[in-house]
Amino acid sequence: MALQVVSTGIRLRPSCAGHILTAMKLMYCAHCEDIVRLFPEKRSCRCGKSWGYYLDDNATTVQTWPGLSIGIANPDFAAAHQTFLAEPNVFSPVLSMRAWINPASEVDVKFVEGEPIADEQAEPLADEPPAAISGRS
Ligand SMILES: [Zn+2]
């Protein structure tokens, strides 16, 4: 089945990392399973263990580990949003969006240690950040 591409009239801005598509980044907390959209202002998940924000380049995010950095393709979101606004009661394949988990090697995601919280037990060694994201490359 071929998807019909809908022009939204939204221009894409090239990112510093040279990606073809720009994306909004979300942070997933591995502890409380909350998902938070990141902004230049520091935001935290529901349990308070995870937090993150965008740096001044509006492309690089800093967020806590363990956790996931999730990208959503902005053009897909814009097209889905426009499609929904045009016909809110109709399903269309254009309502679907590409989303992905950024690998730990992604240059525009910086991981830092998460906040200790009262009700958690000691983190197992498997939750240690890989050397590639801890600055010991
Ligand atoms: Zn949390």
Boltz pocket constraint, residues with backbone or C-beta under 6 A from the ligand:
constraints:
  - pocket:
      binder: B
      contacts: [[A, 29], [A, 30], [A, 31], [A, 32], [A, 33], [A, 34], [A, 45], [A, 46], [A, 47], [A, 48], [A, 49], [A, 50]]
      max_distance: 6.0
